[in-house]
Amino acid sequence: MDPRMSVICAVIALAQTKGRRSFQVTLIMLSMAFLAGCSTNSGLAVATPTKDLFSDVQQIVLLKRGEPQKNRIVISDPERVRQMVDLLALDKSDRLVCDMAWRVTFVKKTGKVDTNVCKRCIEIRNDRGGERFKTPPAFYKLVQQSEK
């Protein structure tokens, strides 16, 4: 059963409760709905960043680790920017340590998204630290080709 439907059924049952036993059954139904939602990609699942984070990207700035700022690579061609952004898929990574060979900044109309990128993961940096996602091989290949 869809977790959202379970929640609706539980709310209806809660509205109809008259005794203690019905209340316990309702709590069990709500717990099951919550657990089912957390284990799927449906409405109750924990949210992760989406491609919306990379919408309206105007420019991509690449800087290889250890290189001075003057060696940064700026990609401004809209077709090339779109191609790179379209390759991003934000699947969680469980890696703890990476070499983070590149610093990649996605410059948007309304700000920027700072990331660190290696062959295996992308770390999206924010105020709280960072979140890691798997690097799509095709995206990393384009990053490496930009160096040439």
N, C-alpha and C positions, 0 to 999 in steps of 0.2 A: 504494500500500500504506500502511496505517496506520503511522505512525512507531513506535508501541509494538510492533507486530508485527515490524517491522524489527529492533528492539532484541532481541526474543526470539529471532529467527532468528540474529542475530549472536552472541548468547550461546551458543546451541546449537552454532553452527559453531566458536566459540572452544573450547568444551569438547571438540570432536572433532578439533582441530588436532593434526597430528603433525609438520608441516614448516613451514619458513619461509614458503613461498608461501601456505599456508592462513591463516597468521597475518596476512599482508598483506591478503588478501581480507577477512578478518574486520574488520580495522581500517577498511577502506574502507566496509564495510557499516555499521559503527557511525557513521562520519562522515556517511554519507548519511542515516541515521536521525535523527541529531542535527539536521542541516540541515533536513530535512523537518519535524521537530517545531518548529523555530524559525520556520518560515515559515507555520505554520498555527495555529489556536486549539486544538490538541490538548494532550495531557498534557505534552509537552516544551516548550511555548511559555513565554515569559517571563510571569510572573504580573503582573497589574495589579489595583489595588483593585477590589473588587466592591461590590455593594449591601450586602454583609455589614457593610461599614464604616458604613453608615447604619441598621443594624438597631437596634431598641429606642430610636429617637429619641422623646423625650418632649416636646421643645420646640424651636422654631427661633427664634433671635434674629437680627434683621436690623438693620444699622446702615449708613446711607448714608455714603459717603466724605466726610470733612470735617465731619460732624455730631457734636455732643456726645453723650455717652453717654445723657443724659436723653431724647434723641429716638429711642432704639432702639425697635424694634417686636418684641414678643414674641408668638409664635404658640404657644398652648398647646392649642387645640382638637384633640383626637386625629384627627378626620376631616380637618381641614385639614393637619395635620402629615403624615398618611399620604398625602394627595393630592400634596403637594409632594415627598416622598421617592420615591413611585412614579414620578414624572416623571424622576428622575435616571437618566441613562445615562452610564456612564463610558467614553466613547470618547476615546482619546488625541488631544490637540491639539498641533500643531507651532508654535503661535503663541509668539513670544518676548516681545512687549510688548503689554500691554493696559491699559485705564484702570482696571480693577478697581473699578467704581463702588460695590460693596457688600461689606461684611464679613458673612458669614453663618455663624453658629455653630449646629451641630446638637448639642443637649444630649441625652445618652443616659443610661441608668440607670447606666452604668459609665464615665462620662467625657464627653468632648465631641470633636467634629471641627470644627476651624476651617477656614474656606474664604474665599477672595476670589472674587467673582463679577462678571462683566461680561456684556455681550450675547453675546460670542463664546466665552468660556471660563470654566471653574471651576478655581481653583487650590486644591488640598487642601494645607494647610500642615502640616508636621511638623518633627521635629528636624533633618532634613537639608536643609530648604528647602521645596520644594513640587513637586507634579506637576500638570500642566495637562491638562484634559479639555474636550471641546466642551460648551458649554451648550445643553441642549435648549431650543428656543424657548418651549415651553409653560411650562417651569420659570421662565425669566426673566420671562415675562409675569406669572406669579403673584407673583414678587418685586416687580415694579413695582406691581402692583395692591395689594399690602400697604401701600404707602406712603399710599394714599388713605383 
